[in-house]
């Protein structure tokens, strides 16, 4: 009797373990705090594009991706690359963008960034192409994407005094507040119309001002220096009250020479290159 009883209990435990092992994992929780921007269909696969705010806009965009089979099951072992391309009336060009990597501690979520220099319109548009490999098979997918203009200036593109064209994109703060904000930016140069490598070892000088309030500044700001690990320039942005702020910029090279931007003085109210925040 005891033998039958213990055998039955043992079988129930095995059944429970089997059921637990075979239960599908809901990987949609990995995008719980993200908003779907677009799904690009490609044969038997779908590429799902997510951002935190649900849109793609001019400036720096942190983008998340999931790759799914046609039945909706997610793929966790793909190798992906991408290429953004702007189709203009008379030419085509790319923009700064990163490699695609797996998000740490996630099974099916990938990430990267793209810095769009301009918005699309009815006759000029951005296309995003993906090349991806699953096992030993390579696939390609591409689609037109909608890129809108950011509400405030978060990107500057200019020719330096060294005859190099630069792009500076603000990364943070995305939600500025009355405080000493962490500020981050990325600096690129245009090698050609398709190539925008990161610029190393420069200095991004900042001078935040409130034009509508006598052009007053703020204390304790820290210029942006580059983190050698992630290549992001980081510093401190002091915002002492709510309202519209112009963050005047100067870009100095590794030798300390300013290649663009002007100092704010009693006779010069603003730099020719700047970001904007309003809150």
GIVENLIN-V37967 format. One record per run of one state. SS is the DSSP state (helix for helix, strand for strand, loop for the rest). FROM is the first residue (numbers start at 1). TO is the last residue. If there is no record, write none. Layout:
ss: {SS	SS}
from: {FROM	FROM}
to: {TO	TO}
//
This chain:
ss: {loop	helix	loop	helix	loop	strand	loop	strand	loop	strand	loop	strand	loop	strand	loop	strand	loop	strand	loop	strand	loop	strand	loop	strand	loop	strand	loop	strand	loop	strand	loop	strand	loop	strand	loop	strand	loop	strand	loop	strand	loop	strand	loop	strand	helix	loop	strand	loop	strand	loop	strand	loop	strand	loop	strand	loop	strand	loop}
from: {1	2	23	27	32	35	43	45	52	57	58	59	70	74	76	78	88	92	94	96	98	101	103	110	117	125	135	137	146	148	149	155	160	165	173	179	190	192	193	195	196	198	199	203	211	214	216	217	222	227	233	240	244	253	258	261	274	279}
to: {1	22	26	31	34	42	44	51	56	57	58	69	73	75	77	87	91	93	95	97	100	102	109	116	124	134	136	145	147	148	154	159	164	172	178	189	191	192	194	195	197	198	202	210	213	215	216	221	226	232	239	243	252	257	260	273	278	279}
//
